[in-house]
């Protein structure tokens, strides 16, 4: 889906990452499809029937967590509107509007699968909040990843007329005032609505959708920057040869090599004898294999998140067709967490390779160019000091790539004795990605400077276009200047997706 997407329909199949992104960042209007609404209605009717028969249903006719042994009578007063109150315990920074929208959209998409037992009224009210730009004020620390209870509870409070929300004009008001200002009626909570709103990993999944789109753009920029480094270094393209890939078809290796070849096609570097060396440093020679492995990790995380969006994580789940209310542990997203831990480690390897390519271009013994690519003039330093943020960014990326602990303090009277820490993993990966974006911007700047110093060379068709884009944002280095603004400007282009078009598919 492009930036011009104005509406998204959530049907009974759930959603995909592009749809959540469109709702979160493009403010696309949400519609619940007829088949999804029918499924929601059928599941709610099934739940009402089972509860009316006096069956023990977790969170409906029993207490929650450690209070599961407490029996309740949902036919008298469900008390579901009270469930979010004591669980809205978030701390830390507050979510940005796109982050909150992503969480809400992910929860609504999974409601549309028809297994939550949520009432149609509350599902429609959640869609209304998205469409009328009501943003609950959501603290982002507190979830341990076995359902994102704290952040989702802060969202649910607004639907209950409580909590705090931000209006489009920036005013902070109560939930009741926010709903009224948006022309939305406060919904009556049905017999599982409080639990259905909060018992989900939708916060982690929604944030993961935004993060994966960010990584996808950085990855395309990373491949483009590597291609510019090939041009600036005058590197050998033999490792990109399809015959080399055929000898050892590593995961993603062929796709990355093909993307690089397409960027370099038509340039002098593709001609016989154009390379300066018979064999280049590994940070250039092994780009297809290392970046290919990272691409494989990105695709695995993409698949894991889309599995979540197209499935149900409710506990209990309501299967209307089978007439069953079934307890589950499907709120545990360990498979997704492991995918992101792996992705973080893969991105750290990209960072290490990127840093080395930058250092090689800055070194006259490797590049045969002026030291630090400095302009002419006594005392000119060029990009010498730029090595410091390169080293700092690479070290910090490596630190953030370390997996989260798998031993977590048990909670809920030790009933919840395991935790995936999904939101924490998504958060640290997001901080890693921001640093990788800046590191990629630095490589683009350095590689473009090296190309300037090579004199009259013909770039590949793709690298020529990318070089022109870089130069439209960052002018040539004619005298020493601070490169910080240039780095920020290119990083913004990467984030916006305006630097380079999509190079690699996610499937």
PyMOL commands that set and color helices and strands:
alter all, ss='L'
color gray80, all
select helices_A, chain A and resi 17-25+34-52+65-69+80-87+97-111+120-131+149-159+175-181+193-198+202-233+238-240+242-247+253-264+268-270+282-285+287-309+334-362+364-367+371-373+386-400+422-453+461-473+484-496
alter helices_A, ss='H'
color red, helices_A
select strands_A, chain A and resi 7-10+29-32+91-94+135-136+139-141+164-166+172-174+317-319+324-326
alter strands_A, ss='S'
color yellow, strands_A
deselect
rebuild
show_as cartoon
